[in-house]
Amino acid sequence: MGFIRNIRKDIQAVFEHDPAARNAWEVFFAYPGFHARQFHRLAHTLWNWRVPFFPRLISHTSRFFTGIEIHPGAKIGEGFFIDHGMGVVIGETSEIKNNVALYQGVTLGGTSLLKKKRHPTLCNNVVVGAGAKLIGAITIGANVKVGAGSVVITSVPANATVVGVPGRVVEIRNPDTDTVEKLPDPVWERLEGLEKRIAGLEKTSRGMRSKSRKTTKR
């Protein structure tokens, strides 16, 4: 009964995140993210039982058929959703809580060669955009949104939005009041300052050239 309940939750997660999903049969037979999740359930169970070889073989088979690589040691909660999952990689010590959504090309990677916690922890209701890379034993707080293509190497507080390379928090939503606090972005401010300076130099240069031409004509 628990197995059937988990599958139902996985199907429901697809409907919650993908408006293109039309019915449960379509999800069951034609969604690689759903298939990868079921492969991982089996591989993770055998991994916990310390069965040799077969968990990695199941993981490799899942990667072959779905394009999604989930290490059998990764811990994944309920309501997990992978959309257009080609290229998704989830490392051995990754921990994914409930109702998390990943899009294509996401990597939960490690930075250490030691046999310890070296991959990210994603708390409840995290959404990670396409191509984002979360690296190291960092914690991504509940309700965080990670922008597409971001590279996140430090922990992120709950209710934040992260963008850029390296990833930086640009806003934090207050769940009690549903208000958003915009945070200063020093990188963007620096770029704006450089653009203004270049524009000023170009204006000065045009003025000097114009003055030089007038002097030459005289």
N, C-alpha and C positions, 0 to 999 in steps of 0.2 A: 504493500500500500504506500509505503514511503517513497519507493521508486516512482510509482505512478504520480504521486503528488508533486515530486520534484520535476518531472517532465512537464506536467501541467503548468507549473510556475515558470519553467523555461519558455514554454510557448506563450504564456501571458506576457512575459518580458518582451518578446518580439513585438507583440501587438502594441505594447506601451511605447516602444521606441521607433517603430517603423510603420508609417502610415500606408506603405505599399503592401503590407501583409494582408491578404484577403481572407484566408481561412486556415484552420489548424493543419489540414492535410498538406497544404502548400508549405507551411513552416516545417512540418515533420519530414517531408521528402526533398525539399529544395532549398533549405537554408544551411550553408556550410558552418556558420557559427553555432547553430543548434547541434549539428552533428559533432563538431569539435568538442562541445561541452559534454556530450554523452560519452564520447571516447575517453575524455579525461576522467569522468566519474569512475569508469572501470579501471583505468590506469592508476588513478590515485588510491583506489581501494586496495589494489594489489601492492602498490608502493607501501601503504601503511601496514600491510601484512608481511612486508619484507620479502616478497616474492622476487627472485632475481630475474633479470633479462626481460621478462614479458611486459612490465610497465613501460619500459623504453621502446620496445617493439610496437606496442599499441600507440604510443605517442608518435612514433615515426610513421606508422600507417595512417594516423589521423592527419599528419602534416602532408602526406602524399595525396590524400583524397580531398582535403579542405584548404590547403595552403596556410593553415594555422598551426603554429607550434606551441604547445603547452607542455611544459615539463611535468611529469607525473607527480612530482613533489609539491607543486604549487597548490595553495589552499584557496578554494573558490567558494563563495557563499551562494545564496539563493538569488534568483532573478537576474543572473548574469546574461549579458547580451553582447554579441559581437556582430557588427553590421559590415557587410562587404569585407569579410575578414582576411582577405589575401595579405600575407606578409606579417600578420600579427605574431609576436614572439613574447612568451611569458616565461620568465626564468624560474629556476627551482625553488627559491625561497620567497617568491612573490606571495603576498596575501591579499586577496580580494574579498571584501565584505559583501553586503547585500545590495542588489539593485544597481550594479555598476555596468556602464556601457562603454565599449571600446569600438573604435572605427578602424578602417583598414590601415595597415602599416604601423600600428602602434607597437612599441617595444617597451617591455618592462625588463630592463637589463641590469647587470651587476658590474661592479668596478673592482672587485677583490677576487683573488684566486684562493683565498682561505675558505675552509669549509665552515662557514658561519652565515648569519643573516646578511645577505648582500644584494637583495632585490627589493623593490618598493612594496609598501603596504598601502592599499587603496581602501579608504573607509566608505561608509554607506553613501549611495546615490552620487558617486563620482561619474563624470562624463569626460572621456578623453578623445579629442579630435583626431582626424586622420593624420598619420605620419608623425605623431608626437612621440618623443623618446623620454621615458622616465628612468633615470639611471641611479643606481645605488640604493642603500638601505634607508630610504627616505619615507616619510609618511605624508600621504595626500589626504587632507581632512575631509570630513563629510560635506557633501553637496558642492564640491569643487568642480569647476569646469576648466579643462585644459585645452587651449586653442590648438588648432591644426598646425602641425609643423614645429611646435614648441619643443625645447629641450630643457627638461626640468631636472636639476641636480641637487636641489635643496628642498626640505620639507615645506609644505604649504598649509596655512591655517584653514579651518573650516569656512565654508560659504564664500570662498574667494574665486576669482577668475584669473587664470595665468596665461600669459602669451609671451612669445618671443624666444630668442636664443641669446643668452641663456634665459630660461623662463623667469618672468617677474610678475608679481601680483599687481594688477591694474585696478581692481575693484573688489570690494567686500560687501556682500549683501547681509543686511540684518534680518534674520528670519522672523523676528518678533514684530517688526514694524514694516517689513517688506520694502525697506528703503536701501538704496545702493550708495555706498561711499566711494567716490572716485579717488584713487591714490595718485600722487605725483609720479611721473615716469621720467626719471633723470636722463635716460638714454634718448627718449623722444625730445625732451627739452633741449638737450645738447645738439641734436640734429637740427632742430628749428633755429637755434642760435647760430649754427654754422651756415644754414641757408640764408639767414638775414645778413650775416657778415659778407657772404659771397655776393649777395645782391647789392650790398653797399659798395663793395669793391668794383663790381661791374659798372655801377652807376658813375663812380668816380673816374674809372678808366675811360668810359664813353665821353665824359666831360673833358678830360684831358686831351683825348684825341680830337674832339671838336675844336677845342681852343688852339691846338697845334695846327690844324688845317687853316683856321682863320689867320693865324700869324704867318703862315707860309704864303697865303694869297697876297698879303700886304707886301 
